[in-house]
Amino acid sequence: MSTLLARFHIPRGDFALDVDLTLPGRGVTALFGHSGSGKTTLLRAMAGLERAPGGYFALDGEVWQDESRDLFLPPHRRALGYVFQEASLFPHLSVRGNLEFGLRRTLPGARKFRTEAVAELLGIAPLLARRPDSLSGGERQRAAIARALLASPRLLLMDEPLAALDLKRRNEILPYLERLHDELSIPVIYVSHAPDEVARLADHLVLLDGGRAVASGPLSETLARLDLPPAFADDAGVVLETVVAAHEEDDLTRLQFPGGSIHVSRRPEGVGQRLRCRIHARDVSLSLDAESRSSILNRLAATVVDLADTDKPGHVLVRLDMGGSPLLARITRRSAQLLAIRPGQAVVAQIKSVALLA
């Protein structure tokens, strides 16, 4: 399996980026953290825009930086695409002209994508003759992504590509990013401070705090850890990969996942289609009695794995296992004591709200 290796130490006064990461060579890796955590600095180091003394960066065995051998490929010699917060299209060129600028960066025999195919993938085929100043923010950003892809990169770097967009434009572009996730065979490093974007797009998650990677691993497994810094507590929760199992008579859809199933309001997707769901810890309560009546429809058998304190006074975070799928519940300390919650205990997880990420 291909991998991406990144080892950088970049001191900046009272801040230093200090990471040593092994990342998957396919899928979307999200660099997530609050402002000042080092996300963009790390991305720029990967691109060669920041030269880290002693740094090392390699993709699938091809070394782009190894300071121990005085090896450093400048950005223009790295087979990568970079998408910034602002689209930065050339105003004097049409959309097609901007895309062909990216295409010219690659020799004809090495080109992986065609202009028309990428334009169709990103929904900008009807816009090819237009100038950037006539496009919406979301359309400009999709054109910028297309330009980066037409350079036939082996790695795509995206620095908060939705940060400059309003909510309507963000929701417009997210489905196209999901299509890239499904159809691209190259690794994507995606910087964001928006938990909903990360939950919707990422396969692998790197949590950055104070310039250090405090966690790195598969998305749901990493989100379910109890040892993360308090800064991430408000976003505690898991992401489940589910499959539409059935559409039921009372306007509900049943979604299946390893370890159980949940019901949501009727969905338009067909049986067998995959859906990603996000469940916040604050939307999960616990019961000891599977027979008790409740208005909460989604009640699943689970086993307590561990407990941890949170930064919320009087609350604890409980990690649960549902037949191999993780779940988090945030409950009061008093409730934990009254129910005698402890590792190994069988409980019923009551899921009050499910966010469908589609």
For each residue, the residues with C-beta under 8 A, 3 or more apart:
1: 24 25 26
2: 24 25 26 59 60 61 187
3: 22 23 24 25 60
4: 21 22 23 24 25 29 58 59 60 155 187 189
5: 21 22 23 56 57 58 59
6: 19 20 21 23 42 45 46 56 57
7: 19 20 21 54 55 56 57
8: 17 18 19 42 45 52 55 56 57
9: 16 17 18 52 53 54 55
10: 16 17 18 41 45 50 52 55
11: 15 16
12: 15 16 17 41
13:
14:
15: 11 12 36 38 210 211
16: 9 10 11 12 211
17: 8 9 10 12 38 41 42 45 52 211
18: 8 9 10 211 212
19: 6 7 8 38 42 208 211 212 213
20: 6 7 213
21: 4 5 6 7 206 213 216
22: 3 4 5
23: 3 4 5 6 29 187 189 204 206 216
24: 1 2 3 4 27 29 187 203 204
25: 1 2 3 4 59 60 187
26: 1 2 185 186 187
27: 24 181 187 188 203 204
28: 181 187 188 190 201 202 203 204
29: 4 23 24 187 188 189 190 202 203 204 205 206
30: 190 191 192 197 198 201 202 204 205 206 219
31: 39 42 43 189 190 191 192 206 208
32: 39 192 193 195 198 202 205 206 207 208
33: 37 38 39 193 207 208 209
34: 37 193 209 231
35: 193
36: 15
37: 33 34 208 209 210 211
38: 15 17 19 33 41 42 208 210 211 212
39: 31 32 33 42 43 159 160 191 192 193 208
40: 43 44 159 160 191
41: 10 12 17 38 44 45 50 211
42: 6 8 17 19 31 38 39 45 46 208
43: 31 39 40 46 47 157 159 189 191
44: 40 41 47 49 50
45: 6 8 10 17 41 42 48 49 50 51 52 55 57
46: 6 42 43 57 80 155 157 189
47: 43 44 50 75 78 80 82 157
48: 45 51 64 65 72 73 74 75 78
49: 44 45 75
50: 10 41 44 45 47
51: 45 48 55 65 72
52: 8 9 10 17 45 55 65 67
53: 9 67
54: 7 9 67 68
55: 7 8 9 10 45 51 52 65 67
56: 5 6 7 8 63 65 66 67 68
57: 5 6 7 8 45 46 63 64 65 66
58: 4 5 61 62 63 64 65 66
59: 2 4 5 25 62 64 154 155 187
60: 2 3 4 25 154
61: 2 58
62: 58 59 154
63: 56 57 58 66 71
64: 48 57 58 59 72 73 78
65: 48 51 52 55 56 57 58 71 72 73
66: 56 57 58 63 69 71
67: 52 53 54 55 56 70 71 72
68: 54 56
69: 66
70: 67
71: 63 65 66 67
72: 48 51 64 65 67
73: 48 64 65 77 78
74: 48 77 78
75: 47 48 49 78 80 82
76:
77: 73 74
78: 47 48 64 73 74 75 155
79: 152 153 154 155
80: 46 47 75 153 154 155 156 157
81: 102 148 149 151 153 155 156 157
82: 47 75 148 157 158 159
83: 141 144 145 148 156 157 158 159 161
84: 87 88 144 159 161
85: 159 160 161 163 164
86: 164
87: 84 132 137 140 141 143 144
88: 84 144
89: 93 95 98 132 140 143 144 147
90: 93 97 98 101 132
91: 131 132 133
92:
93: 89 90 96 97 98 101 131 132
94: 97 98 128 129 130 131
95: 89 98 99 124 127 128 129 130 131 132 135 143
96: 93 99 100 115 128 129
97: 90 93 94 100 101
98: 89 90 93 94 95 101 102 132 143 144 147
99: 95 96 102 103 115 118 119 128 143 146 147 150
100: 96 97 103 104 115 150
101: 90 93 97 98 104 105 147
102: 81 98 99 105 146 147 148 149 150 151
103: 99 100 106 111 115 150 151
104: 100 101
105: 101 102 150 151 152
106: 103 110 111 150 151 152
107: 110 111
108: 111
109:
110: 106 107 152
111: 103 106 107 108 114 150 152
112: 152
113: 117 118 149 150 152
114: 111 117 118
115: 96 99 100 103 118 119 128 150
116: 119 120 125
117: 113 114 120 121
118: 99 113 114 115 121 122 146 149 150
119: 99 115 116 122 124 125 127 128 146
120: 116 117 123 125
121: 117 118 146 176 179 180 183
122: 118 119 142 143 145 146 176 179 180
123: 120 142 176
124: 95 119 127 128 139 142 143 146
125: 116 119 120 128
126:
127: 95 119 124 130 135 139 143
128: 94 95 96 99 115 119 124 125
129: 94 95 96
130: 94 95 127 134 135
131: 91 93 94 95 134 135
132: 87 89 90 91 93 95 98 135 140 143
133: 91
134: 130 131
135: 95 127 130 131 132 139 140 143
136: 139 140 169 172
137: 87 140 141 164 165 166 169
138: 141 142 165 169 170 172 173
139: 124 127 135 136 142 143
140: 87 89 132 135 136 137 143 144
141: 83 87 137 138 144 145 161 162 164 165 169 173
142: 122 123 124 138 139 145 146 173 176
143: 87 89 95 98 99 122 124 127 132 135 139 140 146 147
144: 83 84 87 88 89 98 140 141 147 148 161
145: 83 122 141 142 148 149 158 161 176 180
146: 99 102 118 119 121 122 124 142 143 149 150
147: 89 98 99 101 102 143 144 150 151
148: 81 82 83 102 144 145 151 153 156
149: 81 102 113 118 145 146 152 153 156 184
150: 99 100 102 103 105 106 111 113 115 118 146 147
151: 81 102 103 105 106 147 148
152: 79 105 106 110 111 112 113 149
153: 79 80 81 148 149 156 186
154: 59 60 62 79 80 186
155: 4 46 59 78 79 80 81 186 187 188 189
156: 80 81 83 148 149 153 184 186 187 188 189
157: 43 46 47 80 81 82 83 188 189
158: 82 83 145 161 188 189 190 191
159: 39 40 43 82 83 84 85 191
160: 39 40 85 163 191 192 193
161: 83 84 85 141 144 145 158 173 177 190
162: 141 165 169 170 173 174 192 194 197
163: 85 160 192 193 194
164: 85 86 137 141
165: 137 138 141 162 169 170 173
166: 137 169 170
167: 170 171
168: 171 172
169: 136 137 138 141 162 165 166 172 173
170: 138 162 165 166 167 173 174
171: 167 168 174
172: 136 138 168 169 175
173: 138 141 142 161 162 165 169 170 176 177
174: 162 170 171 177 178 197 200 201
175: 172 178 179
176: 121 122 123 142 145 173 179 180
177: 161 173 174 180 181 201
178: 174 175 181 182 200 201 358
179: 121 122 175 176 182 183
180: 121 122 145 176 177 183 184 188
181: 27 28 177 178 184 188 201 203
182: 178 179
183: 121 179 180
184: 149 156 180 181 188
185: 26
186: 26 153 154 155 156
187: 2 4 23 24 25 26 27 28 29 59 155 156
188: 27 28 29 155 156 157 158 180 181 184
189: 4 23 29 31 43 46 155 156 157 158
190: 28 29 30 31 158 161 197 198 201 202
191: 30 31 39 40 43 158 159 160
192: 30 31 32 39 160 162 163 197 198
193: 32 33 34 35 39 160 163
194: 162 163 197 198
195: 32 198 199 235
196: 199 200 278 357
197: 30 162 174 190 192 194 200 201
198: 30 32 190 192 194 195 201 202 205 219
199: 195 196 202 219 223 239 276 278 355 357
200: 174 178 196 197 276 357 358
201: 28 30 174 177 178 181 190 197 198
202: 28 29 30 32 190 198 199 205 219
203: 24 27 28 29 181 218 219
204: 23 24 27 28 29 30 216 217 218 219
205: 29 30 32 198 202 215 216 217 218 219 222 223
206: 21 23 29 30 31 32 213 215 216
207: 32 33 213 214 215 216 222 228 232
208: 19 31 32 33 37 38 39 42 211 212 213 214
209: 33 34 37 212 214 229 231 232
210: 15 37 38
211: 15 16 17 18 19 37 38 41 208
212: 18 19 38 208 209
213: 19 20 21 206 207 208 216
214: 207 208 209 228 229
215: 205 206 207 222 225 227 228
216: 21 23 204 205 206 207 213 222
217: 204 205 221 222
218: 203 204 205 221 222
219: 30 198 199 202 203 204 205 222 223 239
220: 223 224 238 239 240 241 325 326
221: 217 218 224 225 326
222: 205 207 215 216 217 218 219 225
223: 199 205 219 220 236 237 238 239 328
224: 220 221 238 319 326 327 328
225: 215 221 222 228
226: 306 307 308 317 319
227: 215 308
228: 207 214 215 225 232 233 236
229: 209 214 232
230: 233 310 311
231: 34 209
232: 207 209 228 229 235 236
233: 228 230 236 310 311 312 317
234:
235: 195 232 280
236: 223 228 232 233 280 281 282 310 317 328 330
237: 223 278 279 280 281 282 283 328
238: 220 223 224 278 279 325 326 327 328
239: 199 219 220 223 276 277 278 279 357
240: 220 257 262 276 277 278 279 325
241: 220 257 274 276
242: 255 256 257 262 274 275 276 277
243: 255 256 257 272 273 274 275
244: 247 253 254 255 256 267 269 270 271 272 273 274 275
245: 254 255 256 261 271
246: 253 254 271
247: 244 252 253 254 266 267 271
248: 251 252 253 254 263
249:
250:
251: 248 265 266
252: 247 248 263 264 265 266 297
253: 244 246 247 248 263 264 265 266 267 269
254: 244 245 246 247 248 261 262 263
255: 242 243 244 245 261 262 263 264 275 277
256: 242 243 244 245 260 261
257: 240 241 242 243 260 261 262 325
258: 323 324 325
259: 300 321 322 323 324 325
260: 256 257 300 301 322 323 325
261: 245 254 255 256 257
262: 240 242 254 255 257 277 298 300 351 354
263: 248 252 253 254 255 297 298
264: 252 253 255 267 277 354 356
265: 251 252 253
266: 247 251 252 253
267: 244 247 253 264 275 356
268:
269: 244 253 273 275 358
270: 244 273
271: 244 245 246 247
272: 243 244
273: 243 244 269 270
274: 241 242 243 244
275: 242 243 244 255 267 269 356 357 358
276: 199 200 239 240 241 242 356 357 358
277: 239 240 242 255 262 264 354 355 356 357
278: 196 199 237 238 239 240 354 355 357
279: 237 238 239 240 283 284 327 328 351 353 354 355
280: 235 236 237 283 284 353 355
281: 236 237 284 317 328 329 330
282: 236 237 330
283: 237 279 280 351 352 353 354
284: 279 280 281 320 327 328 329 330 349 350 351 352
285: 296 329 331 349 350 352
286: 318 329 331 335 339 341 347 348 349 350
287: 290 292 294 299 347 348 350
288: 339 347 348
289: 292 348
290: 287 299 301 348
291:
292: 287 289
293:
294: 287 299 350
295:
296: 285 299 350 351 352
297: 252 263
298: 262 263 350 351 354
299: 287 290 294 296 348 349 350 351
300: 259 260 262 322 327 348 349 351
301: 260 290 322 323 346 347 348 349
302: 320 321 322 327 346 347 348 349
303: 320 321 344 345 346 347
304: 307 318 319 320 341 342 343 344 345 347
305: 319 320 321 326 343
306: 226 318 319 343
307: 226 304 316 317 318 319 336 341 342 343
308: 226 227 316 317 319
309: 316 317
310: 230 233 236 315 316 317 330
311: 230 233
312: 233 315 330
313:
314: 332 333 334
315: 310 312 330 331 332 333
316: 307 308 309 310 330 331 332 333 336 341
317: 226 233 236 281 307 308 309 310 328 329 330
318: 286 304 306 307 328 329 330 331 336 341
319: 224 226 304 305 306 307 308 326 327 328
320: 284 302 303 304 305 326 327 328 329 347 349
321: 259 302 303 305 324 325 326 327
322: 259 260 300 301 302 325 326 327 349
323: 258 259 260 301
324: 258 259 321
325: 220 238 240 257 258 259 260 321 322
326: 220 221 224 238 305 319 320 321 322
327: 224 238 279 284 300 302 319 320 321 322 349
328: 223 224 236 237 238 279 281 284 317 318 319 320
329: 281 284 285 286 317 318 320 349
330: 236 281 282 284 310 312 315 316 317 318
331: 285 286 315 316 318 335 336 341
332: 314 315 316 335 336
333: 314 315 316 336 337
334: 314 337 338
335: 286 331 332 338 339 341
336: 307 316 318 331 332 333 339 341
337: 333 334 340 341
338: 334 335
339: 286 288 335 336 347
340: 337 345
341: 286 304 307 316 318 331 335 336 337 345 347
342: 304 307 345
343: 304 305 306 307
344: 303 304
345: 303 304 340 341 342
346: 301 302 303
347: 286 287 288 301 302 303 304 320 339 341
348: 286 287 288 289 290 299 300 301 302
349: 284 285 286 299 300 301 302 320 322 327 329
350: 284 285 286 287 294 296 298 299
351: 262 279 283 284 296 298 299 300 354
352: 283 284 285 296
353: 279 280 283
354: 262 264 277 278 279 283 298 351
355: 199 277 278 279 280
356: 264 267 275 276 277
357: 196 199 200 239 275 276 277 278
358: 178 200 269 275 276
